[in-house]
């Protein structure tokens, strides 16, 4: 396609969205005014820009990987530390040149190294405009944690992960990659879970306007237990407030505000913790959650019978999270209160 000043903007946008990328990158995006495009034209323009960004990100990965493989030596580096200081210097240079943080630069360089050295098909899809850097980063991060000296698991994970990657959101793709890792490397998944479980923690991070982010890094079943309890208390209180409001008293919207589901959950967490601090933990058993819901709050798990019996190590699937190692799935399933 020959681009001329007379060619209609919608045609140029359609060309950017569909043309082979070696030609599509020549699209004069700067002269396309969204205000004069049709609705289809603006969508095609968005697709064309995204395809070009993916191609550019792939070139950046190749560039960073080459630099990482050929870092400039640092004069007067301490004995035995030459390589470490060369890599550190490269990260600082890249961060400064691109206005990135040092951590962001290190992450980009590591991702580039994995993509160029171990995930050629993934990099190829980026260069064809099909796959975004975000998808590639998720897969590279998973591969970087694999203990795979022969590359066999990496090849299988890449082949499996890329099957539907182009049509998946980041969240869907991350879940698919996790399932792939759990299925292909069950023993590695077990070891990594045990290692990460030792790093569990709860922290509070001050925010603006007298607010705080409360965060916890927990094993998946523990997190689901917390969420199930919070959800149960929140639903119970919201139901009570609604009934009070309908009876003419102060309820869910009776004091000039209506709470969202997120607000009810936040308040439920405070209620649970306040009861413990006030020495009134027994009051939590008076909420009547099993009677009100018809069943106790659940942590739902899907596990193969053969895995439950210890005949194989297929990962289980924890509702709200995804794949968990077989030993953890068996532990959850054997809980006497389950």
Residue frames as qw, qx, qy, qz and C-alpha x, y, z in Angstrom:
[[0.000, 0.889, 0.459, 0.000, 0.00, 0.00, 0.00],
 [0.405, 0.273, -0.002, 0.873, 1.33, 3.43, -1.00],
 [0.199, -0.722, -0.497, 0.438, 0.45, 6.12, 1.52],
 [0.250, 0.410, 0.253, 0.839, -0.39, 9.52, 0.03],
 [0.054, 0.082, 0.360, -0.928, -1.73, 12.73, 1.58],
 [0.505, -0.046, -0.295, -0.810, -5.00, 12.19, -0.29],
 [0.470, -0.135, -0.870, -0.069, -5.67, 8.76, 1.16],
 [0.552, -0.615, -0.184, -0.532, -8.57, 8.75, 3.59],
 [0.204, -0.563, 0.640, -0.482, -7.70, 8.53, 7.29],
 [0.858, -0.131, 0.331, -0.371, -9.87, 5.46, 7.84],
 [0.895, 0.396, -0.203, 0.027, -7.97, 3.61, 5.14],
 [0.293, 0.627, -0.593, 0.412, -4.65, 4.47, 6.74],
 [0.505, -0.416, 0.559, -0.510, -5.90, 3.29, 10.12],
 [0.956, 0.097, 0.131, -0.243, -7.17, 0.03, 8.59],
 [0.696, 0.556, -0.410, 0.195, -3.79, -0.43, 6.92],
 [0.043, -0.601, 0.637, -0.481, -2.02, 0.03, 10.29],
 [0.719, -0.242, 0.459, -0.463, -4.25, -2.61, 11.87],
 [0.936, 0.194, 0.250, -0.153, -3.94, -5.28, 9.17],
 [0.572, 0.729, -0.376, 0.010, -0.77, -4.78, 7.15],
 [0.871, -0.014, -0.299, 0.390, 2.35, -6.93, 7.65],
 [0.457, -0.833, -0.113, 0.292, 4.18, -5.25, 10.48],
 [0.584, -0.143, 0.278, 0.749, 7.28, -4.60, 8.39],
 [0.124, 0.466, 0.413, 0.773, 5.05, -2.22, 6.41],
 [0.357, -0.783, -0.488, -0.142, 2.65, -1.25, 9.19],
 [0.546, -0.547, -0.176, 0.610, 5.39, 0.40, 11.22],
 [0.300, 0.091, 0.279, 0.908, 5.68, 2.97, 8.41],
 [0.080, -0.766, -0.608, -0.192, 2.16, 4.25, 9.12],
 [0.171, 0.370, -0.140, 0.902, 2.21, 8.06, 9.63],
 [0.344, -0.566, -0.719, 0.212, 0.40, 7.89, 12.98],
 [0.235, -0.359, -0.238, 0.872, 1.20, 11.50, 13.74],
 [0.156, 0.023, -0.322, -0.934, -1.00, 12.84, 10.93],
 [0.339, -0.399, -0.805, -0.281, -4.06, 10.78, 11.88],
 [0.228, -0.216, 0.311, -0.897, -6.55, 12.91, 13.79],
 [0.022, 0.253, 0.949, -0.186, -9.03, 10.75, 15.77],
 [0.274, 0.463, 0.348, -0.768, -11.58, 13.57, 15.48],
 [0.494, 0.452, -0.325, -0.668, -11.98, 12.96, 11.73],
 [0.154, 0.144, -0.966, -0.150, -11.98, 9.15, 11.88],
 [0.712, -0.282, -0.371, -0.525, -15.05, 6.95, 12.00],
 [0.737, -0.502, 0.341, -0.297, -15.67, 4.71, 14.99],
 [0.978, 0.113, 0.088, 0.154, -14.12, 1.78, 13.12],
 [0.515, 0.704, -0.231, 0.431, -11.25, 4.04, 12.15],
 [0.269, -0.745, 0.437, -0.426, -10.41, 4.90, 15.76],
 [0.903, -0.270, 0.313, -0.117, -10.54, 1.21, 16.72],
 [0.878, 0.389, -0.011, 0.278, -8.24, 0.31, 13.84],
 [0.209, 0.800, -0.333, 0.453, -5.91, 3.10, 14.87],
 [0.599, -0.615, 0.414, -0.302, -5.80, 1.74, 18.43],
 [0.972, 0.001, 0.224, 0.067, -4.98, -1.74, 17.10],
 [0.681, 0.627, -0.116, 0.360, -2.31, -0.39, 14.78],
 [0.079, -0.808, 0.404, -0.422, -0.64, 1.59, 17.54],
 [0.781, -0.444, 0.392, -0.197, -0.70, -1.42, 19.87],
 [0.948, 0.246, 0.090, 0.179, 0.83, -3.71, 17.23],
 [0.456, 0.732, -0.246, 0.442, 3.60, -1.17, 16.63],
 [0.399, -0.733, 0.410, -0.367, 4.24, -0.82, 20.38],
 [0.942, -0.197, 0.270, -0.030, 4.62, -4.59, 20.64],
 [0.811, 0.471, -0.041, 0.344, 7.16, -4.57, 17.82],
 [0.128, 0.807, -0.318, 0.481, 9.08, -1.71, 19.41],
 [0.671, -0.590, 0.364, -0.261, 9.10, -3.48, 22.78],
 [0.977, 0.067, 0.133, 0.150, 10.57, -6.55, 21.08],
 [0.574, 0.644, -0.181, 0.472, 13.37, -4.42, 19.63],
 [0.266, -0.781, 0.357, -0.439, 14.00, -2.96, 23.07],
 [0.902, -0.333, 0.262, -0.083, 14.27, -6.50, 24.47],
 [0.881, 0.329, -0.003, 0.341, 16.85, -7.43, 21.84],
 [0.249, 0.778, -0.245, 0.522, 18.81, -4.27, 22.54],
 [0.504, -0.691, 0.358, -0.375, 18.81, -4.72, 26.32],
 [0.976, -0.133, 0.167, 0.038, 19.70, -8.41, 26.07],
 [0.735, 0.503, -0.134, 0.435, 22.72, -7.58, 23.90],
 [0.015, -0.775, 0.330, -0.538, 23.86, -4.91, 26.35],
 [0.765, -0.519, 0.276, -0.262, 23.42, -7.32, 29.25],
 [0.972, 0.072, 0.095, 0.202, 25.60, -9.87, 27.47],
 [0.632, 0.367, -0.047, 0.681, 28.28, -7.23, 26.76],
 [0.320, -0.926, -0.188, 0.074, 28.41, -4.88, 29.77],
 [0.353, 0.769, -0.317, 0.428, 31.17, -2.31, 29.92],
 [0.701, -0.176, -0.506, 0.470, 33.80, -3.15, 32.53],
 [0.308, -0.935, -0.086, -0.151, 33.96, -0.91, 35.59],
 [0.468, 0.552, -0.471, 0.505, 37.46, 0.44, 36.30],
 [0.008, -0.396, 0.646, -0.653, 38.85, -0.29, 39.74],
 [0.816, -0.304, -0.214, -0.442, 36.17, -2.88, 40.56],
 [0.530, -0.555, 0.606, -0.211, 37.15, -4.93, 43.65],
 [0.131, 0.316, -0.920, -0.193, 38.78, -8.30, 42.90],
 [0.035, 0.203, 0.978, -0.043, 36.22, -10.94, 42.05],
 [0.212, 0.622, 0.548, -0.517, 33.45, -8.35, 41.74],
 [0.053, -0.244, 0.448, 0.859, 34.06, -7.17, 38.18],
 [0.109, -0.318, -0.815, -0.473, 30.99, -8.87, 36.67],
 [0.182, -0.662, -0.668, 0.287, 28.69, -7.79, 39.52],
 [0.114, -0.621, -0.086, 0.771, 29.73, -4.16, 39.24],
 [0.030, -0.073, 0.611, 0.787, 29.49, -4.22, 35.44],
 [0.142, -0.497, -0.816, -0.257, 25.88, -5.45, 35.62],
 [0.212, -0.709, -0.479, 0.473, 25.03, -2.96, 38.36],
 [0.131, -0.419, 0.199, 0.876, 26.54, -0.12, 36.33],
 [0.036, -0.179, -0.739, -0.649, 24.51, -1.16, 33.27],
 [0.172, -0.641, -0.747, 0.039, 21.30, -1.17, 35.29],
 [0.188, -0.680, -0.236, 0.668, 22.01, 2.34, 36.57],
 [0.091, -0.230, 0.449, 0.858, 22.84, 3.62, 33.09],
 [0.098, -0.356, -0.805, -0.465, 19.68, 2.16, 31.57],
 [0.202, -0.695, -0.628, 0.285, 17.57, 3.51, 34.45],
 [0.163, -0.582, -0.026, 0.796, 19.00, 7.00, 34.08],
 [0.051, -0.086, 0.593, 0.799, 18.71, 7.06, 30.28],
 [0.232, -0.381, -0.767, -0.462, 15.06, 5.94, 30.31],
 [0.322, -0.369, 0.242, -0.838, 13.99, 7.68, 33.53],
 [0.801, -0.258, -0.507, -0.186, 13.24, 4.30, 35.10],
 [0.605, -0.689, 0.349, -0.196, 13.86, 3.24, 38.67],
 [0.014, 0.539, -0.841, -0.044, 16.84, 0.96, 39.25],
 [0.522, 0.043, 0.816, -0.244, 14.48, -1.91, 40.04],
 [0.691, 0.595, 0.217, -0.349, 12.50, -1.34, 36.85],
 [0.372, 0.727, -0.537, -0.209, 15.67, -1.29, 34.79],
 [0.201, -0.350, 0.911, -0.080, 16.91, -4.51, 36.40],
 [0.633, 0.271, 0.649, -0.323, 13.53, -6.17, 35.75],
 [0.634, 0.698, -0.054, -0.328, 13.48, -5.10, 32.08],
 [0.199, 0.655, -0.720, -0.119, 17.04, -6.31, 31.52],
 [0.365, -0.156, 0.902, -0.169, 16.33, -9.68, 33.14],
 [0.684, 0.459, 0.440, -0.356, 13.13, -10.09, 31.11],
 [0.503, 0.745, -0.329, -0.290, 15.03, -9.25, 27.93],
 [0.040, -0.509, 0.860, 0.023, 17.72, -11.82, 28.75],
 [0.514, 0.090, 0.821, -0.231, 15.14, -14.57, 29.30],
 [0.658, 0.613, 0.220, -0.376, 13.13, -13.70, 26.16],
 [0.428, 0.735, -0.476, -0.224, 16.14, -13.59, 23.85],
 [0.007, 0.476, -0.877, 0.063, 17.93, -16.57, 25.37],
 [0.196, 0.028, 0.955, -0.219, 15.08, -18.93, 26.28],
 [0.409, 0.557, 0.633, -0.349, 11.78, -17.81, 24.72],
 [0.147, -0.161, 0.520, 0.826, 12.35, -17.19, 21.01],
 [0.010, -0.489, -0.788, -0.375, 8.75, -17.98, 20.01],
 [0.181, -0.791, -0.472, 0.345, 7.43, -15.46, 22.52],
 [0.203, -0.554, 0.184, 0.786, 9.78, -12.78, 21.23],
 [0.139, 0.107, 0.725, 0.666, 8.72, -13.65, 17.69],
 [0.051, -0.694, -0.710, -0.109, 5.05, -13.05, 18.54],
 [0.192, -0.768, -0.171, 0.587, 5.98, -9.67, 20.01],
 [0.192, -0.344, 0.461, 0.795, 7.79, -8.78, 16.79],
 [0.038, 0.340, 0.787, 0.513, 4.74, -9.80, 14.76],
 [0.239, -0.263, 0.007, -0.935, 2.65, -7.41, 16.88],
 [0.627, -0.336, -0.625, -0.321, 0.47, -10.19, 18.30],
 [0.697, -0.456, -0.479, 0.277, 1.81, -10.38, 21.86],
 [0.121, -0.935, 0.066, -0.328, 2.32, -7.53, 24.32],
 [0.276, 0.497, -0.645, 0.511, 5.29, -6.93, 26.59],
 [0.556, -0.377, 0.407, -0.619, 2.99, -7.53, 29.57],
 [0.975, 0.030, -0.017, -0.219, 2.21, -11.08, 28.42],
 [0.726, 0.445, -0.436, 0.293, 5.85, -11.76, 27.60],
 [0.046, -0.572, 0.559, -0.599, 6.95, -10.48, 31.00],
 [0.794, -0.283, 0.272, -0.463, 4.55, -12.85, 32.81],
 [0.979, 0.170, -0.112, 0.009, 5.91, -15.87, 30.94],
 [0.507, 0.573, -0.462, 0.450, 9.54, -14.76, 31.29],
 [0.342, -0.569, 0.478, -0.575, 9.10, -14.30, 35.03],
 [0.926, -0.155, 0.196, -0.283, 7.70, -17.83, 35.37],
 [0.882, 0.371, -0.221, 0.188, 10.47, -19.35, 33.24],
 [0.202, 0.695, -0.484, 0.492, 13.13, -17.48, 35.19],
 [0.550, -0.473, 0.501, -0.472, 12.00, -19.30, 38.35],
 [0.980, 0.092, -0.068, -0.162, 12.09, -22.75, 36.74],
 [0.418, -0.567, 0.688, 0.173, 14.97, -25.06, 37.58],
 [0.841, 0.465, 0.252, -0.118, 15.35, -26.30, 34.03],
 [0.349, -0.606, 0.530, 0.480, 18.97, -26.88, 32.96],
 [0.446, 0.115, 0.779, 0.426, 17.98, -28.77, 29.80],
 [0.207, 0.194, -0.215, -0.935, 15.35, -26.27, 28.66],
 [0.126, -0.249, -0.918, -0.282, 12.75, -29.01, 28.23],
 [0.068, -0.622, -0.683, 0.378, 10.25, -27.56, 30.69],
 [0.013, 0.524, -0.034, -0.851, 10.73, -24.08, 29.28],
 [0.126, 0.077, -0.697, -0.702, 9.93, -25.24, 25.76],
 [0.162, -0.423, -0.887, -0.092, 6.82, -27.07, 26.93],
 [0.086, -0.634, -0.485, 0.596, 5.64, -24.14, 29.05],
 [0.052, 0.394, -0.259, -0.880, 6.15, -21.70, 26.18],
 [0.162, -0.101, -0.815, -0.547, 4.27, -23.92, 23.74],
 [0.189, -0.533, -0.815, 0.125, 1.45, -24.43, 26.21],
 [0.122, -0.587, -0.333, 0.728, 1.30, -20.80, 27.33],
 [0.043, 0.313, -0.339, -0.886, 1.24, -19.26, 23.86],
 [0.135, 0.330, 0.901, 0.245, -1.68, -21.38, 22.64],
 [0.045, -0.795, -0.577, -0.182, -4.27, -18.76, 23.62],
 [0.423, -0.385, -0.218, 0.791, -2.12, -15.92, 24.94],
 [0.104, 0.133, 0.305, 0.937, -3.06, -13.40, 22.27],
 [0.379, -0.505, -0.501, -0.591, -6.75, -13.60, 23.24],
 [0.609, -0.519, -0.549, 0.243, -6.25, -13.59, 27.03],
 [0.190, -0.931, 0.080, -0.301, -6.12, -10.74, 29.51],
 [0.190, 0.584, -0.678, 0.405, -3.08, -10.48, 31.77],
 [0.569, -0.311, 0.560, -0.516, -5.00, -12.08, 34.62],
 [0.944, 0.182, 0.088, -0.259, -6.18, -14.98, 32.46],
 [0.687, 0.557, -0.437, 0.162, -2.72, -15.49, 31.00],
 [0.076, -0.570, 0.678, -0.459, -1.05, -15.40, 34.41],
 [0.770, -0.154, 0.449, -0.425, -3.48, -18.05, 35.68],
 [0.918, 0.368, -0.100, -0.104, -2.81, -20.21, 32.61],
 [0.428, 0.625, -0.580, 0.299, 0.95, -19.92, 33.12],
 [0.392, -0.450, 0.640, -0.484, 0.58, -20.86, 36.80],
 [0.914, 0.052, 0.258, -0.308, -1.42, -23.93, 35.81],
 [0.782, 0.534, -0.316, 0.057, 1.23, -24.84, 33.27],
 [0.116, 0.613, -0.673, 0.399, 4.05, -24.56, 35.80],
 [0.619, -0.288, 0.555, -0.475, 2.11, -26.62, 38.35],
 [0.942, 0.222, 0.117, -0.224, 1.38, -29.36, 35.80],
 [0.726, 0.579, -0.334, 0.164, 4.84, -29.51, 34.22],
 [0.380, 0.402, -0.611, 0.566, 6.93, -29.09, 37.37],
 [0.659, -0.616, -0.324, -0.286, 4.91, -30.36, 40.36],
 [0.765, -0.319, -0.289, 0.480, 7.97, -30.98, 42.55],
 [0.336, 0.207, -0.038, 0.918, 9.33, -27.53, 41.80],
 [0.331, -0.595, -0.257, -0.686, 5.93, -26.02, 42.61],
 [0.756, -0.540, -0.364, 0.066, 5.95, -27.81, 45.98],
 [0.652, -0.146, -0.191, 0.719, 9.42, -26.50, 46.84],
 [0.124, 0.353, 0.096, 0.922, 8.62, -22.95, 45.77],
 [0.500, -0.655, -0.340, -0.452, 5.41, -22.93, 47.79],
 [0.762, -0.475, -0.310, 0.312, 7.29, -24.07, 50.90],
 [0.500, 0.036, -0.060, 0.863, 9.94, -21.40, 50.31],
 [0.092, -0.472, -0.205, -0.853, 7.38, -18.62, 49.76],
 [0.613, -0.626, -0.441, -0.195, 5.26, -19.75, 52.73],
 [0.655, -0.336, -0.302, 0.606, 8.23, -19.02, 54.96],
 [0.222, 0.112, 0.059, 0.967, 8.07, -15.42, 53.71],
 [0.206, -0.702, -0.619, -0.285, 4.43, -14.91, 54.74],
 [0.255, -0.148, -0.329, 0.897, 3.78, -11.60, 56.42],
 [0.007, -0.833, -0.542, -0.110, 1.23, -8.92, 57.20],
 [0.378, -0.090, -0.050, 0.920, 2.08, -5.23, 56.84],
 [0.104, 0.874, 0.435, -0.192, 0.43, -1.84, 57.01],
 [0.458, 0.152, 0.230, 0.845, 1.48, 0.88, 54.56],
 [0.027, 0.631, 0.337, -0.699, 0.44, 4.46, 55.42],
 [0.318, 0.519, 0.558, 0.564, -1.50, 6.22, 52.67],
 [0.029, 0.255, 0.007, 0.967, -2.74, 9.80, 52.24],
 [0.466, -0.380, -0.143, -0.786, -5.59, 11.39, 54.18],
 [0.456, -0.333, 0.643, -0.518, -5.32, 9.30, 57.35],
 [0.939, 0.153, -0.045, -0.306, -5.76, 6.02, 55.47],
 [0.317, -0.529, 0.783, 0.081, -3.66, 2.85, 55.45],
 [0.760, 0.263, -0.508, -0.309, -3.20, -0.08, 53.05],
 [0.649, -0.383, 0.619, -0.222, -3.32, -3.33, 55.04],
 [0.679, 0.450, -0.520, -0.255, -1.58, -6.10, 53.13],
 [0.724, -0.358, 0.576, -0.122, -0.90, -9.75, 53.83],
 [0.479, 0.464, -0.700, -0.256, 1.23, -12.26, 51.93],
 [0.669, -0.201, 0.594, -0.399, -0.33, -15.63, 52.79],
 [0.176, -0.008, 0.951, 0.256, -0.55, -19.19, 51.52],
 [0.302, -0.146, -0.514, -0.790, -3.50, -19.32, 49.13],
 [0.463, -0.451, -0.754, -0.119, -5.79, -21.47, 51.33],
 [0.314, -0.423, -0.483, 0.699, -5.15, -19.21, 54.33],
 [0.058, 0.113, -0.144, -0.981, -6.01, -16.17, 52.22],
 [0.393, -0.272, -0.656, -0.584, -9.21, -17.83, 51.02],
 [0.424, -0.460, -0.726, 0.286, -10.12, -18.61, 54.63],
 [0.152, -0.345, -0.244, 0.894, -9.70, -14.96, 55.60],
 [0.203, 0.011, -0.385, -0.900, -11.68, -13.78, 52.58],
 [0.402, -0.362, -0.792, -0.283, -14.48, -16.29, 53.21],
 [0.333, -0.496, -0.619, 0.510, -14.82, -15.11, 56.82],
 [0.042, -0.292, -0.023, 0.955, -14.76, -11.43, 55.85],
 [0.274, -0.115, -0.591, -0.750, -17.29, -12.01, 53.07],
 [0.382, -0.433, -0.817, -0.020, -19.58, -13.94, 55.42],
 [0.232, -0.508, -0.463, 0.689, -19.57, -11.22, 58.10],
 [0.036, 0.181, -0.219, -0.958, -20.00, -8.49, 55.48],
 [0.318, -0.245, -0.708, -0.582, -23.02, -10.19, 53.91],
 [0.360, -0.497, -0.754, 0.235, -24.58, -10.83, 57.32],
 [0.162, -0.461, -0.278, 0.827, -24.22, -7.21, 58.41],
 [0.132, 0.062, -0.410, -0.900, -25.44, -5.87, 55.06],
 [0.339, -0.368, -0.804, -0.322, -28.49, -8.13, 55.28],
 [0.308, -0.548, -0.623, 0.466, -29.25, -6.94, 58.83],
 [0.079, -0.343, -0.019, 0.936, -28.84, -3.29, 57.82],
 [0.205, -0.124, -0.615, -0.751, -31.17, -3.75, 54.86],
 [0.358, -0.499, -0.788, -0.050, -33.84, -5.28, 57.07],
 [0.260, -0.511, -0.415, 0.706, -33.46, -2.42, 59.58],
 [0.020, 0.172, -0.246, -0.954, -33.80, 0.18, 56.82],
 [0.290, -0.282, -0.731, -0.549, -36.93, -1.51, 55.46],
 [0.383, -0.564, -0.703, 0.203, -38.39, -1.42, 58.98],
 [0.054, -0.926, -0.203, -0.313, -37.89, 2.34, 59.11],
 [0.614, -0.727, 0.079, 0.296, -34.73, 2.48, 61.23],
 [0.082, 0.835, -0.488, -0.240, -31.12, 3.46, 60.49],
 [0.926, 0.039, 0.368, 0.078, -29.70, 0.85, 58.18],
 [0.721, 0.121, 0.356, 0.582, -27.55, 0.38, 55.09],
 [0.248, 0.455, 0.246, 0.819, -28.57, 3.83, 53.83],
 [0.350, -0.781, -0.517, -0.033, -30.12, 5.22, 56.98],
 [0.428, -0.734, -0.063, 0.523, -27.42, 7.71, 57.98],
 [0.244, 0.887, -0.132, -0.369, -26.87, 9.48, 54.70],
 [0.139, 0.597, -0.736, -0.287, -24.63, 6.92, 53.03],
 [0.968, 0.114, 0.042, -0.221, -24.89, 3.58, 51.29],
 [0.426, -0.584, 0.661, 0.203, -21.98, 1.20, 51.61],
 [0.642, 0.469, -0.524, -0.306, -20.49, -0.64, 48.66],
 [0.977, -0.097, -0.192, 0.000, -19.59, -4.33, 48.83],
 [0.612, 0.359, -0.400, 0.580, -15.92, -3.37, 49.27],
 [0.172, -0.546, 0.327, -0.752, -16.81, -1.06, 52.15],
 [0.857, -0.353, 0.006, -0.375, -18.85, -3.80, 53.86],
 [0.917, 0.076, -0.293, 0.259, -15.89, -6.18, 53.58],
 [0.330, 0.479, -0.391, 0.713, -13.48, -3.58, 54.97],
 [0.459, -0.507, 0.242, -0.688, -15.80, -2.91, 57.91],
 [0.953, -0.189, -0.160, -0.176, -16.24, -6.65, 58.50],
 [0.727, 0.252, -0.426, 0.476, -12.48, -7.11, 58.82],
 [0.017, -0.479, 0.380, -0.791, -12.40, -4.33, 61.42],
 [0.745, -0.386, 0.022, -0.544, -15.31, -5.91, 63.28],
 [0.945, -0.031, -0.313, 0.086, -13.57, -9.28, 63.48],
 [0.555, 0.293, -0.423, 0.653, -10.28, -7.81, 64.71],
 [0.239, -0.509, 0.240, -0.791, -11.96, -5.45, 67.19],
 [0.862, -0.349, -0.134, -0.342, -13.81, -8.37, 68.75],
 [0.855, 0.040, -0.365, 0.366, -10.51, -10.17, 69.35],
 [0.298, 0.381, -0.337, 0.808, -8.83, -7.07, 70.84],
 [0.445, -0.459, 0.124, -0.759, -11.79, -6.41, 73.10],
 [0.123, -0.161, 0.923, -0.327, -11.65, -9.93, 74.50],
 [0.636, 0.269, 0.363, -0.626, -15.01, -10.61, 72.91],
 [0.144, 0.298, -0.819, -0.468, -13.99, -13.20, 70.35],
 [0.223, 0.248, 0.928, -0.166, -16.88, -15.40, 71.47],
 [0.399, 0.581, 0.256, -0.662, -19.23, -12.84, 69.92],
 [0.243, 0.422, -0.641, -0.594, -17.98, -13.90, 66.50],
 [0.020, -0.086, -0.991, -0.096, -19.67, -17.26, 66.99],
 [0.232, 0.509, 0.641, -0.525, -22.96, -15.47, 67.63],
 [0.204, 0.372, -0.334, -0.842, -23.15, -14.10, 64.08],
 [0.702, 0.287, 0.566, -0.322, -25.03, -17.21, 63.02],
 [0.226, 0.542, -0.549, -0.595, -23.29, -17.42, 59.65],
 [0.025, -0.025, 0.974, 0.222, -23.93, -21.13, 59.04],
 [0.227, 0.513, 0.766, -0.314, -27.60, -20.76, 60.00],
 [0.275, 0.712, 0.071, -0.642, -28.05, -17.58, 57.97],
 [0.235, 0.525, -0.620, -0.534, -26.26, -18.81, 54.85],
 [0.934, 0.109, -0.038, -0.338, -27.56, -22.36, 55.12],
 [0.931, 0.080, -0.148, 0.323, -23.99, -23.63, 55.25],
 [0.529, -0.673, 0.090, 0.509, -20.67, -22.57, 56.70],
 [0.287, 0.865, -0.283, -0.298, -18.51, -20.19, 54.62],
 [0.958, 0.117, 0.218, 0.144, -16.64, -22.40, 52.17],
 [0.059, -0.686, 0.591, 0.420, -13.15, -22.66, 50.79],
 [0.890, 0.346, 0.176, -0.237, -13.78, -24.55, 47.56],
 [0.193, -0.567, 0.743, 0.300, -11.24, -26.92, 46.05],
 [0.900, 0.343, -0.084, -0.256, -11.21, -29.20, 43.01],
 [0.213, -0.583, 0.782, 0.063, -8.81, -32.15, 43.23],
 [0.672, 0.217, -0.630, -0.323, -8.48, -35.35, 41.21],
 [0.898, -0.367, 0.059, -0.235, -9.40, -38.51, 43.12],
 [0.893, 0.193, -0.223, 0.340, -6.09, -40.08, 42.07],
 [0.250, 0.565, -0.351, 0.704, -4.24, -37.11, 43.60],
 [0.583, -0.564, 0.170, -0.559, -6.36, -37.24, 46.75],
 [0.979, -0.199, 0.016, -0.050, -5.38, -40.90, 47.14],
 [0.396, -0.736, 0.490, 0.250, -1.70, -40.07, 46.61],
 [0.837, 0.210, 0.456, 0.216, -1.40, -41.93, 43.31],
 [0.537, 0.492, 0.198, 0.656, -0.15, -38.89, 41.39],
 [0.331, -0.437, -0.218, 0.808, 0.83, -35.25, 41.92],
 [0.151, 0.604, 0.484, 0.615, -1.64, -33.31, 39.78],
 [0.043, 0.067, -0.298, 0.951, -2.18, -29.77, 41.06],
 [0.030, 0.623, 0.748, -0.227, -5.50, -28.95, 42.72],
 [0.088, 0.477, 0.287, 0.826, -7.55, -25.90, 41.80],
 [0.183, -0.436, -0.588, 0.656, -8.46, -23.52, 44.62],
 [0.125, 0.796, 0.529, 0.266, -11.51, -21.39, 43.85],
 [0.128, -0.988, -0.069, 0.047, -10.63, -17.72, 43.66],
 [0.367, -0.734, 0.472, 0.322, -6.92, -18.46, 43.20],
 [0.655, 0.564, -0.445, -0.233, -6.08, -21.24, 40.77],
 [0.867, 0.120, -0.474, 0.099, -3.59, -24.14, 40.86],
 [0.432, -0.730, 0.463, -0.258, -2.01, -25.24, 44.14],
 [0.217, 0.417, -0.883, 0.007, 0.54, -28.05, 44.69],
 [0.682, -0.174, -0.659, -0.265, -0.84, -31.53, 45.23],
 [0.439, -0.142, -0.716, 0.523, 0.35, -31.80, 48.86],
 [0.115, 0.057, 0.280, -0.951, -1.37, -28.52, 49.73],
 [0.575, -0.096, -0.395, -0.710, -4.55, -29.61, 47.95],
 [0.636, -0.182, -0.749, 0.030, -4.58, -32.85, 49.95],
 [0.232, -0.097, -0.581, 0.774, -4.04, -30.88, 53.17],
 [0.346, -0.015, 0.025, -0.938, -7.02, -28.63, 52.43],
 [0.665, -0.097, -0.549, -0.497, -9.21, -31.58, 51.46],
 [0.601, -0.152, -0.749, 0.232, -8.34, -33.47, 54.65],
 [0.091, -0.254, 0.373, -0.888, -9.24, -30.58, 56.96],
 [0.069, -0.316, -0.922, 0.212, -11.78, -32.09, 59.41],
 [0.183, 0.559, 0.401, -0.702, -13.87, -28.90, 59.26],
 [0.090, 0.214, -0.559, -0.796, -14.01, -28.92, 55.46]]
